[in-house]
Amino acid sequence: MKRTKALAALGAASLLALSACSSGTGGDDAAGEAVTIDYWLWDDTQLPLYQQCADDFHELNPEITVTLTQTGWAQYWQNLSTQITAGTAPDVFTNQISYYLQFVQNGQLLDLTDRVEASDVDLAAFKEGLADRWVFEGKRYGLPKDWDTVALLYDTEVAKEAGFSAEEMSALTWNPDDGGTFEELVRAMSLDSAGRTGLDPAYDKDDVVRYGYYPEWADGAVGQNGWGNFAHSAGFTYSDDEGAPTSFNFDSAPLVETAGWLQALIEDGYAPPFDEQSTLGTEAVMTSGKAASTITGSWTASTYLAEDVPVDFAFAQVPEGPQGRTAATNGLADSVWAGTEHPDQAFAWVEYLASPACQDTVGEAGLVFPALNSGTEAALAAREEQGLDSSAFVGVADAGEIFAVPAFNNAAEVNAAVQDAMQAIAQGADPAERLGEANDAVESLFE
């Protein structure tokens, strides 16, 4: 991997770090004393990239050592909550928008406003809208790290056998009544043990060897990798409130109808039963050929399009719904724990993480789209060199056919209530009843 080491790219972050360490203010150690900053993240594939950033940062700032800890997604948030409560949280951690307001509400994030304003960070250099997402009531609680969106992953050979070209895959339509051309695709790609597709009246839904679509049911209150994209394209919004919502629309008709349509795919044998898929990961199901399509994120492209993957996959834009095409988009940030003993050094590390020196280095691996436009350009160039087509992701973003993953207070409880309801629907519960109960439960959290 190339290393971006030009002085012009390194500039402000290293200078700020050096001056901050000599200030002796804000609880930091005296001038020249060695400081260790703990940094947490959850993506194991990116760990080596951020270790490179940490090594480069330490080379520029020998008095600051950054130690990295990587933990899987679910355990990450459990551990972080426990450590924050115990007063032993990491100085800096990767933050996700759905948890961010809860941290702010509990006074657990350091306000970075003054530090950012006094720095040379160019907020306009980030992809449009990302920097603003981490400002609440006039205070900034993070600097953008990367961004993502989602697309339809599909088995190219199966789609071709079903009669759908690559152009047709990118022009699929959907609606909650008959599923549109997307459901036609799903039916045509479903296969029973006798070799009949889901278009055949004799298709045996109880003896399926390949499902046309794999829905994601462990997706919190957002549905980023599945139902949220369909529901939004039918007019669903999480809330009518601005900022931090206290009333919600999880019981609204577009989501109820979307959930009912997904439930019918299971009942008709075009999507796997919940108990059959709940113990398996999406990657395992897709690469085994057990399912022919799913919705997944841009961060998975290098995994599914790698040369050693046994299935020939491609990505297409998510289907266009009754109110247009809407793909979920999210952006991560790096935040500083309010209880850090080294706020200046911690911010110096956050500033470096947000600099071209780090983000372009991360981008050159092609795994994710860094928040800086230069980092995204580096990632796109790397993917092109690797033969990875990113047009399904970049196209919807450039066209504005995206919706932002929302920020919630009481995120853990909100996610649990809605996810439980969606999983119950996947197992046959009445969509209107369960989503109505979930909406009541969520709104009761804000009374």
N, C-alpha and C positions, 0 to 999 in steps of 0.2 A: 504494500500500500504506500502511496506517496504521502509525504509528510509536509504540511504547509508550515513553513518556518520563516517566511519573510518578515522582516521587522515591521513593515508597514501593516501587515495583517495582525501582528501581535500587539502593537502599540499600547492602547489605553489600558487594557486589562492588566498587563504586567506592571505598568507604571503605577496604577492605582494600588495594586497589591503591595508594591514596595513601599509606597508612601503610607498606606494604611497601617502597615505593621510597625511603623515608627511613631504612630500617633499616640499610642498608649491610652486611648480613650474608648468609651463604649464597652468596657469590660474586657478588652483585649489585653494580651500579655505585653510586657514591657518591650521596648525596642530591641529588635535583634533576636529575641527568644524564639526557639522552635515551636511551631504550632502544628497540630494534626487536625485536619478537617475530615469528618466522616461523611461519606456521600453514599446514598442508597439509590438503587434502580432495580427494575424487575426483568428487563429483557436480557437473557443470557447471550443472545447473538450479538448484542451491542456492547457487551462488557469489555471485550478487547479494544474496541474503538475508544471508549471513555477512559480505559486504562492508559491508552496512548495520550489522550488529552491531559490526564493527570500527570503523566511523566513529563510532558512538554511544559506544563504549568510549573511543576516543581523545578525544572531546569532553569526557568526564568525567575523563580521565586524560591531559592533554596531553603528559606526559613519556614516554608509552608509545605507540608506533606498531606496529600489527599489519599485516604484509604477508601476503597470501594467495597460495597456489600451488595450482592445480587441475590434476590429471592423471587420465587415464582409469584405470579399476579395475586392469587388469593391470599397466600401467606404474607405477602408484602404488606397489605393493608392491615391485616391482623397484628402483625409485628409492629408496624408503625404506630397504630393506635395504642398498643400496650406500652411501647417505649415512651410515647408522648405523655401518657398518664403517669408513668413512673419517673418522668423527668430525665430520661436518658436517651432521648431521640437523637437521630443523626443531625449534624449541623445543617446539612443541605440534602434535599431529597427530590426525586422526580415526582411531580404533582400532576394529578389528573382532574379535569374540570368538574366531574361529578362529585368529587370529594372536597373540592377547594373551599366552597362557601362554609362547609361545616368547620373546617380548620379556622377560617376567618372568624366565624361566629364564636368559637371557643378561645379566641385570642392566641392561637398556636402558630401563626405565621408572622414573621418579621415584616413590618412595613418598609418596603424598599424605595419609596417615592423619592425621598431626598437624595439617597445614594445614586439612584438612576439619573436624576436631574443633574447631579454634580459630575457625572461620568461622561464619557464620550460615546455611550451606547446610542446608536442611531435607530430609534424605534421604527422609522420609516423604511428601514432596510429589511424588515421582516415581512413575510407574506401578509397581504392586506387582512386586517381584522384580528390577527393573532395576538398582538400586543395588548389590544384593548380588552381582551377577554379576562385578563388577570388584574384588572382594576375594578375595585368595588368601593362605592361611596367615596371616590376621589383618591383612594390609596392603592398603590401597586404592591402585589404580593407574589410576583414571579416574573421571570424573563422567559420568552418563548424558546422552546427546545426543538420541537418538530411538529409536523402536521400530517394528517392522513385523511383518506376517504376510502370508500368501499366500491366494489364492483362484483359482477356475477362471474364466478369461477366455473368453468365447464370443461368436460371431457370432449376434446375436439372430434375424436373418432366417432363417439356416440352421437354427438350433435349432427355430424355429417350423415351418419346412417339414418338419423331421424329426418333428414331432408332440410336441415337448416345450415345455410352458409354463414361465414363469418360476418358478412354484411347484415344478414337477417338477425344474427345474434345481437348485434348492436342496435337493432331497431325493434326489439320486442316491446309489446304493450301489455299492460296488466289492469285488471279491475276486480273488485271483490265479488262480482256477480258470477261471471263465468271464467275468470282468470285470464282472459285475453289470449294473445298469441303465446304468452309465457306459459300458461297452463297447457296449451297445445304442445309446446316443447316438452314440458315435464311429462305429460302423458306418453308422448312419442319416445322418450328416453327411458321410461319405466319398462321393466322386462320381468316376466314370470319364468318359472323353470321350464315351461314348455316352449319358450321362445316367442311368446306373444307379447306385444307391446301394450301399453295402456290405452291405445286407440282401438284395440280389438275388443268387441263386446264380450268375448270369452276370457279376457284377462283375469287371472286368478290372483286377487288381492291378498290372499292368504298364503301364497307360495311365491313370493317375490325374490328375485336374485339381484335385481338392481333397481334402486329407486331413482326417480327422475330429479328429485330435489331433496336437499338435506336442510331442514330449518334449524336455526339456532334458538334454543329455549333458555339457555343460561346467560341472558343478556340484560339483566337488571331491569331498570325502569326506562331504558333508552332504546333497546332494540337495534343497536348500531349495526350488528351483523345479520340483520334479518327483518323482523316484523316492523321495525321503525321506518325503514325505507319504503315499504309498501304502504303503511298507514299514512305517512306524510304525503305520499303521492295521491292519496285519496282525500286529503284535507285535514288530517289530524295534526294538532299542535299539543304540546305537553301542558301548556297553561296559557291563559290570556294575560297573565301578569307580566309586568316588566321587572327586570332585575331578579331578586330572590322571590320566587313564587310561593304563595300560600294556598292557592286554589289550583285545581288540576282538572285535566280532561281525559283521564284514563277510562272513563265510562262513556265517552262520546261515540257516536255512531261509526265514524271511520275506523276507529281502532277495534270496536266490537265486530264490525263486519270483516275486517282484515283477520282477526283472530279466528273467526268462524270459517273463513276460507282456508286458512292454514290447517285448522282442525279437520276439515273435509278432505284435504290432501292425504292426511294420515288414514282417515276412515276408508278412503277409496283405494289405498294401497300405492299411492304415488310418492309418499314420504314415509320414512320409518316410524314405527310406533315409539312413543317416548321411552318406554322401558327398554327398548332395544338399542336406542342411541345414547341414553343418558350416561352409560358407563364408558362410552368410547369418545375419543376426541375427534374433532372434525377432520384433522389431517389424516388420521388412521382410516376413517371411513372413506374419504375421497381417494386416497392413494391406493386403497384396496380395490377400488372399482365398485364398491357397494352402493355408491350414489354418484350421479352424473353431474350435479350442479349444486352450488351453494353460494351464499353471499359472504365475502370475506374482505379483509382490509389490504391496503397497499403495502403494509408491513410484512405481509406473507408472500409477496410475489416471488422473491428469490427462493423461497422454500418450494413452492409449487412448480416453478418453471426451471428448476435445476435439472441438469442433464441426467442425474441418476434417479429421478423420479420415474416410477414404472408407468405412469399415465401421461399422455400428451395433453396438457392443460393449456387453456388460454383464458383471458379475461375479456368480458364485454361490459358495457355500461349497464347499470341496473335498469330494469324495465321502466318504461314510461307509464305513469298512472293517469287516472282521470284528470288530475290537476297538474300534470307535468312529471318530469323526471326529478326525483329527489334522492340524493345520496348523502348519507350521514358523513359529517366531517368533524374531526376533533384535533385539538392541538395540546401538546404537553408543555409543561414549563418546569423550570428549576426554582424551588422556593427555599427560603431559609427558615429554620425552626426558630420561633421566638425565644426559646430558652437557651440558645447557643451562647457559650462563653466567649466566642470569637466572632462577633458579628462582622467586623471589618474584613477579616480574612475569609469568612464564609461568603461575603458578597464579592470579594475579589475572585473567588472561584466561580461563582454564579456568572459574573461578568465575563470571565474567560469562556465558560460554557456557551455563552451567547455570542461569542466573537467568531469572525471568520476563521481564526486559527483553529478552533475546535470544530465548528459546524461544517466547514469545508472538508476537514479531515474525515468526519463522520459521513458526509455526503459521498465522498469518493469510494466508499464501500458499496453504495447503491442499495443498502438495506431499507432505509427510511428516507423521507423527505425532510431535511432540516428546516427549521423555521426561517432562517435567513434565505433570501432569494438566491444568493450566491451558493449556498449549501444545496438548495433544491436543484439548481442548475448542475452542480457537480454530481448529484445523485442521478439525474436524468442522463447525463453523459456516461456515467458508469454503467447504468442499466442498458443503454444503447450498445455500449461496447460489449456487454455480456449477452446481448441478444434478447433482452427482456423488454417487452412492449408495455409501456406505462400509459398508453393513450386512453384507456378506459378510466383511469383515475384522474389524470390531468385534464382530460376533456371535460368532465363534468364540473371540475373546479373552475376551469377557465370560462365555462359557459354560465357559471353561477347557479348550476343545478344541484345545489347542496343545501343542507340544513345543519346548523351547529348542534352538537351534543350539548344538552342543557346543563346548567349548574343548579344543584339543589342544596338547600339546608337539610339536615337529617338524612344525608344521602344513603347511609347504610340501611336505615329503616325503610326509606322510599323504595330503594332497589329491591329489598327483600319482599315487600308487599306486592309489588307489581310482578316480579319474577315468579313468585309463588302462584299468583293468579294465572299467568301465562302457562306455567307448567301444568297446572290443574286442567286448563283448557286443552292442552296437548293430550291429556289423559281422558278427555271426554266431558269435562264440566261445561256447564252452560256459559258461553262467553259473556253475555250481558250481565248475568248474575254475579259471576266471579270478578269481572272488572268493576262492576258497581261497588262490590264489597271492598275491593282494593282501593278504589278512589276514596271511599269513605275513610278507610284506615289511614291513607296518606294524609288526607286533609285534617284528620284528628290530631296529627302530630304537630299542627300549627295553631291549634286552638288555645 
